Amino acid sequence: MISLIIGTNRPDSNSARVARHVAELYAALGEPLHIIDIGQFPADAFAPTSYAAKPPAVVAASDAILQSRGLIVVTPEYNGSFPGALKCLIDLLPFPAAFDHRPVAFIGVSAGESGALRPVEHLQGVFGYRNSYIFPDRVFIPAIYNVLGKDGHISDAKLVARLQRQASGFLAFVKALPPAPSIDRIGVCSWSLQPASPTELLERLAGTGVRALQLHLDPLRESPGAWGNTATLCARHGIRLLSGMMTTVGEDYTTLDTIKVTGGVVPDATWDENWRNFQANARIAVDLGLKLVTLHAGFLPHDESDPTFAKLMDRIARTADLFAEHGLEISFETGQEEAPLLSHFLRKLNRANVGVNFDPANMLLYDKGDPVTALHTLAPWIRQVHLKDATRTQTPGTWGAEVVVGTGEVQWPAFMRALRDIDFRGNLCLEREAGSQRVVDLAAGRKFIAELKY
């Protein structure tokens, strides 16, 4: 996510009005902003005692900033510099992690003619001291009372165009840079925790030591009354939603033969229902602010003359186009076919919003090749990685065994080096689909990855 800091605690400030308009511009570009409004902090947030014991509002702001891919600061000019409340917040944030190697863009607001040039320059010095990547395209807004309409929106078309250019440029700037060191890219697959409710999901997630989720979307679609507050609860507890996952109707994983017949979008009997579900899930993903949804597409035929190949191509293309209309990417799980076949299919599909959710354990469970080799083959399409481990089967035609991360046959040092070599910048989600102590197993996997030397 990208966070925007409103740099004043003055009630009903013009900076807040500008920030809300800027947030709308980013939302139109497909990047909803997380707003940190210090004007909403309680009165004691900046008391002297806050240096020893951080108030909840400051902790929440810190958590958000530490997990933000970029920051936008909207600041007014107070006495030739920026407000003391903003300086106090900066002093309370973790040093140096809060701004270290994190992209930041500035917008200055003033009633006078300078457009808050001085406070922005002062902030550049502070953020530079904290090792930020400073985006050079600053926007200064002078005579703010003349350009704000009664509805709180900026009425000057040229100024709005400048803010739009800054927004699109800053998004490209953020995308081009590696993630800040403080960003923890590891999440947990929500279905691995087998929760019966959002509250139980967060309770079990807490036991893993991880604060991010790949969220199963189907419960939100099937039971909105029970699961509709998931995003609100996650935001309240500082849990990031990394991506979504959806299943297809009637999947049967009893054997390799049953999943080959029932998996993905191949079966005609379930296609119409799957298509309706996909449409609903796409809308849910947008409402959650997600960018990526993953699924099992089904087994790819090796022979293009097989009628199933053309049918699968058509259905996946329709699904890809549906999600593209919502500004979403979709990614297919690896494992059900060898990497060269999947890369050939993806080239023929030729959809920019289609990628791969790479699962090294699935390569072993389905006995479809070496995960490290496959990783290099599929590198152009990898959007997310599942951290899962397994052992290969000793009996052809049967499943291998899924095990705790670090205890199977995935060569993790080589795998992580390969991710580094292909410059993978996406998220890594711990998945556990077997065992009776999922929380303990996922925590062990998290510890293994955190301590891995490669």
C-alpha positions in Angstrom: 0.0 0.0 0.0 0.9 3.7 -0.2 0.2 5.9 2.7 -0.6 9.6 2.8 0.3 11.7 5.9 -1.8 14.8 6.5 0.9 17.0 8.2 -1.2 19.0 10.6 -3.5 18.3 13.6 -5.5 21.5 12.9 -9.2 20.7 12.8 -10.9 20.9 9.4 -7.6 21.8 7.7 -7.2 22.7 4.0 -4.3 20.1 4.0 -6.9 17.5 4.8 -9.2 18.7 2.0 -6.3 18.5 -0.5 -5.3 15.1 0.8 -8.8 13.7 0.2 -8.8 15.1 -3.4 -5.3 13.5 -3.9 -6.6 10.2 -2.6 -9.3 10.3 -5.2 -6.7 10.8 -8.0 -4.7 7.8 -6.8 -7.9 5.7 -6.5 -8.7 6.5 -10.1 -5.2 5.2 -11.0 -6.0 1.9 -9.2 -4.0 2.7 -6.0 -6.2 3.5 -3.0 -4.2 5.3 -0.3 -4.0 4.6 3.4 -4.6 8.0 5.1 -2.8 8.9 8.3 -4.5 12.0 9.6 -2.8 13.3 12.7 -5.7 15.6 13.2 -7.7 12.5 14.3 -5.1 11.5 16.9 -6.2 11.8 20.5 -5.1 14.9 22.4 -2.5 13.0 24.5 -0.8 11.3 21.4 2.0 13.8 21.5 2.4 14.0 25.3 5.9 13.8 26.7 5.1 10.3 28.0 4.7 9.1 24.3 8.4 8.8 23.9 8.5 6.0 26.5 5.2 4.3 25.7 3.8 4.9 22.2 0.1 5.6 22.2 -2.1 3.3 20.0 -2.6 5.9 17.3 1.1 6.3 16.9 1.7 2.5 16.9 -1.0 2.2 14.2 0.6 4.9 12.1 4.1 3.3 12.6 2.8 -0.1 11.5 1.2 1.4 8.4 4.3 3.4 7.4 6.6 0.4 7.9 4.5 -1.6 5.5 4.0 1.1 2.9 5.7 0.9 -0.4 5.7 4.7 -0.6 4.6 7.8 1.3 3.0 11.0 0.3 3.2 14.0 2.7 0.8 16.9 2.4 2.0 19.8 4.6 0.9 23.3 5.3 3.3 26.1 6.1 3.5 27.2 9.7 5.9 30.0 10.6 8.2 29.3 7.7 8.4 25.5 8.3 6.1 22.5 8.8 3.8 22.0 11.8 5.2 20.9 15.1 2.7 18.0 15.3 4.2 16.5 12.1 7.7 16.9 13.6 6.5 15.2 16.8 5.1 12.2 14.8 8.3 11.9 12.9 10.3 11.9 16.2 8.1 9.1 17.5 8.4 6.8 14.4 11.0 4.0 14.4 14.5 5.1 13.5 15.7 4.6 10.8 13.2 2.0 9.6 10.2 4.3 9.1 11.7 6.2 6.1 14.8 4.1 5.3 14.9 3.5 1.5 11.2 4.3 1.2 9.9 6.5 -1.7 8.3 9.8 -0.6 6.5 12.5 -2.5 5.6 16.0 -1.2 2.7 18.4 -1.6 2.9 21.8 0.0 -0.2 23.9 0.9 -0.2 27.6 1.9 -2.4 30.7 2.0 0.5 32.8 0.7 2.4 32.8 -2.5 5.1 30.3 -1.8 2.9 27.2 -1.8 4.8 25.9 1.3 8.1 25.7 -0.5 10.1 26.2 2.7 8.4 23.4 4.7 8.7 21.0 1.8 12.4 21.8 1.6 12.8 21.4 5.3 11.0 18.0 5.1 13.3 16.9 2.3 16.2 17.5 4.6 14.6 15.4 7.4 13.6 12.6 5.0 17.0 12.7 3.3 18.7 12.3 6.7 16.5 9.2 7.2 17.6 7.8 3.9 14.4 8.2 1.9 14.1 8.1 -1.9 12.8 11.6 -2.6 10.6 11.9 -5.6 11.7 15.1 -7.4 8.3 16.2 -8.8 7.0 18.2 -5.9 3.7 20.1 -6.1 3.3 23.5 -4.4 -0.2 25.0 -3.9 -0.2 28.7 -3.2 -3.3 30.8 -2.4 -5.1 27.7 -1.3 -8.3 29.7 -0.5 -8.6 30.6 -4.2 -8.4 27.1 -5.6 -10.6 25.1 -3.2 -14.2 24.8 -4.1 -17.1 24.7 -1.7 -17.1 20.9 -2.1 -13.5 20.7 -0.8 -12.1 19.8 -4.2 -9.4 21.7 -6.1 -11.1 23.8 -8.7 -8.0 24.8 -10.7 -7.8 22.4 -13.7 -4.1 23.1 -14.3 -3.3 22.3 -10.6 -5.3 19.1 -10.8 -3.4 18.1 -13.9 -0.1 18.7 -12.0 -1.3 16.5 -9.1 -2.3 13.8 -11.6 1.1 13.9 -13.2 2.8 13.7 -9.9 0.6 10.7 -8.9 1.2 8.7 -12.1 4.9 9.6 -11.9 5.2 8.6 -8.2 3.5 5.3 -8.8 6.1 4.5 -11.5 8.9 5.7 -9.2 7.7 3.4 -6.4 7.3 0.4 -8.8 10.9 0.9 -10.1 12.5 0.7 -6.7 13.1 -2.4 -4.5 10.9 -2.7 -1.4 12.0 -0.8 1.7 13.9 -3.0 4.1 11.2 -2.8 6.7 8.5 -4.2 4.5 7.8 -7.8 5.5 6.7 -9.5 2.3 5.6 -12.8 4.1 2.0 -13.5 4.7 -0.2 -16.5 5.6 -2.8 -18.1 3.4 -6.0 -17.6 5.4 -7.5 -21.1 4.5 -4.4 -22.7 6.1 -5.7 -21.5 9.4 -9.1 -23.1 9.0 -11.0 -20.2 10.7 -14.7 -20.3 11.3 -14.9 -16.5 11.5 -12.9 -13.3 10.9 -12.1 -13.0 14.6 -10.8 -16.6 14.8 -8.8 -15.9 11.6 -7.0 -13.0 13.3 -6.5 -14.9 16.6 -4.9 -17.8 14.8 -2.8 -15.5 12.6 -1.4 -13.9 15.7 0.0 -17.3 16.8 2.0 -17.5 13.6 3.9 -14.3 14.2 2.9 -13.0 10.7 0.8 -9.8 10.1 -0.3 -10.2 6.6 -2.8 -12.5 4.7 -3.6 -13.9 1.4 -7.4 -14.0 1.8 -9.8 -16.7 0.7 -12.5 -14.7 -1.1 -15.2 -17.4 -1.3 -16.3 -17.2 2.3 -16.9 -13.4 1.8 -19.0 -14.2 -1.2 -20.9 -17.1 0.3 -21.5 -15.7 3.8 -21.2 -11.9 3.7 -23.1 -11.6 7.0 -20.4 -13.6 8.8 -17.3 -12.5 6.8 -18.3 -9.0 5.6 -16.3 -7.2 8.4 -13.0 -9.0 7.6 -11.3 -6.0 6.0 -12.4 -3.7 8.8 -11.0 -6.1 11.5 -7.8 -6.5 9.6 -7.3 -2.8 9.2 -8.0 -2.3 12.9 -5.4 -4.8 13.9 -2.8 -3.6 11.4 -3.1 -6.8 9.2 -2.2 -6.3 5.6 -4.2 -8.0 2.8 -1.7 -9.1 0.2 -3.9 -10.8 -2.4 -7.0 -13.0 -2.8 -7.6 -16.6 -3.6 -10.7 -18.3 -5.0 -11.5 -21.9 -5.6 -13.6 -23.5 -8.3 -16.8 -25.5 -7.7 -16.5 -29.2 -7.1 -12.8 -29.6 -6.8 -11.9 -33.1 -5.5 -8.4 -33.6 -4.3 -8.9 -37.2 -3.1 -6.5 -38.5 -5.8 -4.6 -37.2 -8.8 -7.2 -38.7 -11.0 -10.1 -37.0 -9.3 -8.6 -33.5 -9.3 -7.6 -33.9 -12.9 -11.3 -34.4 -13.8 -12.8 -31.9 -11.3 -10.2 -29.1 -11.0 -10.3 -25.6 -12.3 -12.4 -24.3 -15.2 -12.3 -27.5 -17.3 -15.5 -29.2 -16.2 -18.5 -28.2 -18.3 -21.0 -29.0 -15.5 -19.6 -26.4 -13.2 -18.5 -23.7 -15.6 -21.6 -21.5 -15.4 -21.5 -21.5 -11.6 -17.8 -20.8 -11.6 -18.3 -17.9 -14.0 -20.9 -16.3 -11.7 -18.6 -16.8 -8.7 -15.7 -15.2 -10.6 -17.7 -12.1 -11.3 -18.7 -11.7 -7.7 -15.2 -12.4 -6.4 -13.7 -9.8 -8.7 -16.0 -7.2 -7.2 -15.1 -8.3 -3.7 -11.4 -8.1 -4.5 -11.8 -4.5 -5.8 -13.8 -3.5 -2.6 -10.9 -5.0 -0.5 -8.3 -2.9 -2.4 -6.5 -6.0 -3.7 -4.5 -6.2 -6.9 -4.1 -10.0 -7.4 -6.3 -13.0 -7.2 -5.0 -16.6 -7.5 -6.7 -19.9 -8.5 -6.1 -23.3 -9.9 -7.0 -23.2 -13.5 -7.0 -27.0 -14.1 -4.8 -29.4 -15.9 -3.4 -28.3 -19.2 -3.5 -30.9 -22.1 -0.1 -31.5 -23.6 -1.5 -31.7 -27.1 -2.9 -28.5 -28.6 -5.2 -30.6 -30.9 -7.0 -31.8 -27.8 -10.4 -30.0 -27.7 -9.8 -29.4 -24.0 -6.9 -27.1 -24.8 -9.0 -24.7 -26.8 -11.8 -24.8 -24.2 -9.4 -24.1 -21.4 -7.7 -21.3 -23.4 -11.1 -19.7 -24.1 -12.3 -19.9 -20.5 -9.1 -18.6 -19.0 -9.0 -15.7 -21.5 -12.6 -14.8 -20.5 -11.6 -14.9 -16.9 -8.5 -12.8 -17.5 -10.5 -10.2 -19.4 -13.1 -10.1 -16.6 -10.5 -9.4 -14.0 -8.7 -6.9 -16.2 -11.9 -4.9 -16.5 -11.7 -4.5 -12.7 -8.0 -3.6 -12.8 -7.0 -6.9 -11.3 -4.3 -9.5 -12.1 -4.9 -13.2 -11.8 -2.3 -15.9 -11.3 -2.5 -19.7 -11.7 -1.0 -22.1 -9.2 1.9 -24.1 -10.5 2.4 -27.9 -10.2 -0.3 -29.5 -12.4 1.9 -29.4 -15.4 5.6 -29.0 -16.1 7.0 -25.4 -16.4 7.7 -25.4 -20.1 4.1 -26.4 -20.9 2.7 -23.7 -18.6 5.0 -21.0 -20.1 3.9 -22.1 -23.7 0.3 -21.8 -22.6 0.8 -18.3 -21.1 2.6 -17.1 -24.2 -0.3 -18.2 -26.4 -2.8 -16.7 -23.9 -1.0 -13.4 -24.2 -2.8 -11.5 -21.4 -0.8 -8.9 -19.6 -2.8 -9.3 -16.3 -2.2 -13.1 -16.1 0.7 -14.5 -14.1 1.8 -17.4 -11.9 1.5 -18.1 -8.2 4.6 -20.2 -7.8 4.3 -23.1 -5.3 7.5 -25.2 -5.1 5.8 -27.9 -3.1 3.2 -28.4 -5.8 6.0 -29.2 -8.2 6.9 -32.1 -5.9 3.4 -33.2 -4.9 2.4 -33.5 -8.6 6.0 -34.7 -9.5 6.3 -32.1 -12.3 10.0 -31.2 -12.2 12.6 -29.3 -10.2 11.2 -26.2 -8.5 14.3 -24.1 -8.9 14.6 -24.9 -12.6 10.9 -24.2 -13.0 11.3 -20.9 -11.2 13.7 -19.6 -13.8 11.5 -20.9 -16.7 8.4 -19.1 -15.3 10.2 -16.0 -14.1 8.5 -13.5 -16.4 5.1 -14.4 -15.1 5.7 -15.0 -11.3 3.5 -12.6 -9.3 3.5 -14.3 -5.9 5.1 -17.3 -4.2 3.7 -19.8 -1.8 6.1 -21.0 0.9 5.2 -24.6 1.1 7.2 -27.8 1.4 6.7 -31.4 0.4 8.3 -34.8 -0.4 7.9 -36.5 -3.7 5.9 -39.7 -4.0 7.6 -43.0 -4.3 4.5 -44.5 -6.1 3.9 -43.0 -9.5 0.4 -41.7 -10.0 -0.1 -40.8 -6.3 0.4 -37.7 -4.2 3.6 -36.7 -2.5 3.3 -35.6 1.1 3.0 -31.9 2.2 5.2 -31.2 5.2 6.3 -28.2 7.4 8.4 -25.7 5.5 12.1 -26.6 5.9 11.5 -30.3 6.5 10.8 -31.5 3.0 12.6 -31.7 -0.3 12.4 -28.1 -1.5 16.0 -26.9 -1.7 15.3 -23.6 0.1 18.7 -21.9 -0.1 18.8 -22.5 -3.8 15.2 -21.5 -4.2 15.6 -18.2 -2.3 18.8 -17.5 -4.3 16.8 -18.1 -7.5 14.1 -15.6 -6.4 16.9 -13.1 -5.8 18.5 -13.8 -9.2 15.2 -13.2 -11.1 14.7 -10.0 -9.0 11.4 -11.2 -7.6 9.7 -8.4 -5.6 6.3 -9.8 -4.8 4.9 -11.4 -1.7 5.6 -14.8 -0.2 2.7 -16.5 1.5 3.1 -19.5 3.9 0.6 -22.3 3.1 -0.1 -25.4 5.1 -2.8 -27.8 3.9 -2.2 -30.8 6.1 -1.5 -31.5 9.7 -3.5 -30.9 12.9 -1.4 -28.1 14.3 -1.5 -25.5 11.6 -0.6 -22.4 13.7 2.5 -24.1 15.1 3.5 -25.4 11.7 3.2 -22.0 10.1 5.1 -20.3 12.9 7.9 -22.9 12.4 7.9 -22.2 8.7 8.1 -18.4 9.3 11.0 -19.0 11.7 12.8 -21.2 9.2 12.6 -18.7 6.4 13.6 -15.8 8.6 16.7 -17.6 9.8 17.6 -19.2 6.4 21.1 -18.4 5.1 21.5 -18.2 1.4 
